[in-house]
Every structure is written in structure tokens, then in C-alpha cells.
């Protein structure tokens, strides 16, 4: 069975709440029983009543300080008016949080040092579990995005393979002719020995399969000029 909610928990918080008001009468009940009542002549003497509440709170036994109490404040608009004034505030309070007391101290039954408010603990645990699931989902989403980015940066191996297969037989001739073409004025199409086709036709055909053919050939040229040993090894693989 769930405990009734209190507006205030703790003696210090209770006294701080009462200090916000001026009143001439204070009454504390536990259920229908009046456990404390004090009255002063006017609202300006409210601090005397707060002292009385503090003394009462300190006198409450350990078995009763987690019980639910109700405090009522009354005040006078006219100090000369007879009577205890008009009730203007009622608060439910406990002197101790039952969630921090052993079960046997709250209920008087059992010997286990188990704690109250298990429902709140389960709610906190459920919240943390949900937060953890959300965090893990975000991590997985981030990792998937990283994988996609890496895949996007990977070259198309099938396309590269087909281009290499097509280019391999003509690499030496293509390189030589490409170098010559860079240093020679424009002239008639150069015929590739043994093929019956001119260089431009072959280049145009290769471009259909590799739009970046010039860039790839320039890379090969760079290898040929800066790393001739490596270039010769490549030629031996053709």
C-alpha cells in the first residue's frame, strides 16, 4: 500500500516553511488526534510558536517521526479581536522520510532491514534503463554512419579490376606515348603497334569505363618518374 504523500519532510524544512508566515495559533494533528496546540496574543509573536513546534518535534519518538502529521496555522487580521483567529494554512508533513527508515521501524513488523519506497527505486531503475537504451541506440547509429562514410571512401574494386585488366596490355605503350604527347605539338593520331587503332580511340574507349583515366595515368607517370624501381616492378606484373 502506497504511503500518503507529504508536503514537507524533515524538521528543518517544516520550521523554515512556518517561518514564512505570521500567525497566532498552531495546531498539529496525527489523524484525528490533536498532538500539539499553542496560541499567542497576536501574529507578531509567531516565533514563539515556531519554538514550541521545534520542541515538540524533538520530543517525538523514533517510532513516530515517520508518521504523517497535519499542521494548521491561524492568524488575526485585528490584534484586538478575541479568539484564536482564522485558519489560513494547512500542510501535511513527516519529520523523517520513511524511504530512509528500515521497514520494521515504520510498520513495527518483521526483522528485515529492507527499505520502503521500492516503487520509487524501480521507477528510477526503469528510467536509467531507458536512458541506457537511448544512449546505446545513438552509439550504434553513430557507428553505422562511420561505417557508411568509410565505405563511401573505399574505391570500387570491381571497376578498378576491370580497368586494370583492360589497361594492363597497353600500359608500357600508353605511358610512352602519353609522355611523348605532352612534349610534342599536336599531330596526327598515333597508331599503336600491332593493334591497328590510334591512341585517342583507345583513350576514349577507356574513358567510358574510367571517367578519371587521365588522373590515373598521371599517377602512373608520377610513379614512373619518382619511383622508377617500383614502376619497373609494376611493368613486370603486366
N, C-alpha and C positions, 0 to 999 in steps of 0.2 A: 504494500500500500504506500503510495507516494506521500511524503510529508508536505504539509501546507506551507506555501511559500511565505517567507518573512520579508517585510520591507527593509529591516535593519538587522544585521548580525554583528554582535560584539558590543561590549560595554562602552568602549571609547567612541564608537560610531553613534551609539544611542545618545550619549551625553552631548556629542557635537551637534546632533540633529536637534536636540531640545534647546541648545544654546542659541539657535536661530530665531527663537520666538520669546515673547514676553507673555507670561501667564501667571495666574494667581492660584491655580489648583491643578494638581497632577494626580492621576489615578491609574493604577496598574492592576490588571486582571489576568488571571490564568483560567481560561474557560469562563465560567460564570462567577468564579470566586474572586473577590477583591483581596489582593495580597498587599497592597500599599496605597495609602491616600494621604495627601498633605495639602494644606491650604495656608496661604498668606493673605495679608490685608489688601495688597494691590499688585499690579503686574510688574512694577519696578523691583519687586523682591523675588523675581523668578529664580535668581541664582541660588537662593536658599533652598528652593525646591529641587534644583539640579543636584545640590549636595545631598539632599535626602534620597534622591534616586540612586546616586553613586553608593551611598552607604547600604541601601537595600541590595543593590546588585552584588556588592562584595560579601553580603551575608548569605546569598543564595548558595545552596549546597551543590556539589558536583553532579548529583543525580537530577537536579532541576534546572541547571543552567542552559541545557539544550532544549528546554520546553518552549512552546510558543506562548508569548505574552502579548498583551494589548495595553498600550499606554494612551491615555486620553488627557488632553490639555484643555483648560477652560480659562477664560480671561474676562476682565471687566473693562468696558469702554468708559464707564463712570466710576472712578475710585470710591466715591461716596455711596455708591449703591450697595445695598445689603445683599447678601447671598454669595455664592461661590462663583458667579459669573456664567458665561455662556461657553459651552464646549465648541471648540473650533478645529480641533485636530485629533485624529486617531491613527495610530501606527501599530502594526504587528512587528514584533521583534523577538530575537533569541539572543541570549548572552554568549552562546557558543555555537559555532557551525556544527550541526550534527554529522556532517560529512567527515569531520575530523575526529570524531569520537568512536571508540570501539562499540560494536553492536550491543554488547552486554550492558554498557553504561547508559545507552539510550533506552533500551527496552527492558533492562533488568532480567533478561533471559539469555541462557546459553553461556558458554565459556570461550567461544572462538573469538579471537581478536580480529574479526573481519570488519570492514568498514562499510558505512552507509553510502548512499548515493551511487550505487553501482550503475544505475541507468545513465547518470551523467558521464561516468567513466567510459561506458560503452559508446555513448554519443561522441565523446572526444576521440576514442579509438577509431570509430567509423569515419569521422571527419579526416583524421590523419591518413587512413587507408585510401580515402577518395583523393586526397591531395597527392599521395604517393602514386596512385594510378595515373593521375593527370600529368605528373612530372615525368613518369616513365613513357607515357604516350608522346610527350613533347620531345623527349630524348630520341625515341625511335623515329619520329618524324624528321628530326634534325639529321640523324644518321642516314636516313633514306635520301634526304636532299643532298648530303655529301656524296653518297654513292652515285646518284644521278649526275652530279657535277663531274665526278671522276670519269664516269662512262662517257659523258659528252666530250671530255678532253682526250679520250682514247681514239687513236686512228682506226679507220675502218680496215680491218685486217684482210677481209675478203677482197676489197677494192685494191688495196696495196699489192696483194698477192697476184691478182690478175694483171695489174700494170707491170709488175716486175717480170712476170712470165712473158709478157709481150715485148718488153723493152730489152730484156737480157741479151738476145742475139745481136742487137744493134747498138749496144752501149758504146763499144770502142769507136765505131764509125760515127755515131751520133755526136760523141764528145769531140772527136777530132774536127768534124765538120762544123759543129757549133762554135768551137774556138776560132776556126778559120773565118766563119761568117761574121763574128764580132769584129774582126780586124780587116775584113775585106769590104770593098764597096759592093753595092747591090749588083748582082749578076744573074745570069740565067740559072734556073733551078738545078741544083746539084744532084746528079744521079748516084744512087747507092749501088756499089758494085755487087753484081750477082742478083739484084732484086728487080731491076727494070723500073723502079719507082724513084721519084725525086724526093729529097729530104722534106720539103714543105708538105707534100701529100702525107708522108708518114707522120709528121708532127701534127697535122690537122686531124688525122685519124686517132692519134694518141690523146689529143685534147678531148675527144668525145668521151674517153674513159677516165681522163685525169685532167680536170679543169686547171690544176695547179702545176701543169707539166713544166713550165718554164722555171718555176721556183724549185722544183725537184731537180731539174737538170743543173741549176745554179749551185745547188747543194753538192751535187756530184762534182761539179767543177771546182768548188771550194776544197773538197776533199783531195781532188787531183793535184791542186796547187799547194795546199798547206800540209797534206799528209800523203805524199806520193807512195810511201810503203803500204799504207792502208788501202790506197786506191788500187795498187797492183794486186793486193790480196783479193779485192773485190772482183777484179778482172779475171782472176784465176777461178772464181766461183761461177763464171758465166758458162 
